[in-house]
Amino acid sequence: MKKTYALAFAGALLSSLAAATADAGDARAGRQKITTCQACHGLDGLSKNPEAPNLAGQIEGYLVKALAEYKSGARKNETMNIVAKDLSDHDMFDIAAYYSSIQVDVLPP
């Protein structure tokens, strides 16, 4: 029953997030909200921790979706489930906007 509730909550949350405009996130506000995030993912979105992914340049919608899934419990990671539970929808959009706004240059080897 708990799993069904979590999936229903995740679906409802994702629907409400999808209803928001694509430019709903504020990268400047997101920069101010990543104090906890930067411990693992870095201020510049480039993780120094091999267990944490790089977030710089990631697609904004993907980051919002991932945060919503961590918050609902549909996606499992002990640390992220704890961190995401306190994020509002607005926080998720702002954080995603910040990390997605970081330019990443990919150079061939």
C-alpha positions, 0 to 999 in steps of 0.5 A: 500500500505504501508503494502505491501511495508513493507512486501516486504522490510522485505522479501527482507531483510530476503532473503539477511540475509539468504544468508549470512553465519551462522557465519557472526555475530561477538560477540565481535563487537556485544558487542560494539554495544549494548549500546542502547540495554542494557538499556532494555535488560541488558548487560548480556542479562537478562532484569531487565525490565518486558516489555523487554525480556531476550536475553541471549542464544537466537537463533542467527537466531531468533534475526536477524529475529526479528531485521529485522522485527522491522526495516521493520515495519513488527513487531511492538514495538514502542521502537524497531521500532525506535532502529532497523531502524538505524541498518545495516544488519551487526549490526544485525548479530553482536548483535545477535551473542553477545546475542546468545553467552551468556551461560544460565544455566537452573535449574529445580525448 
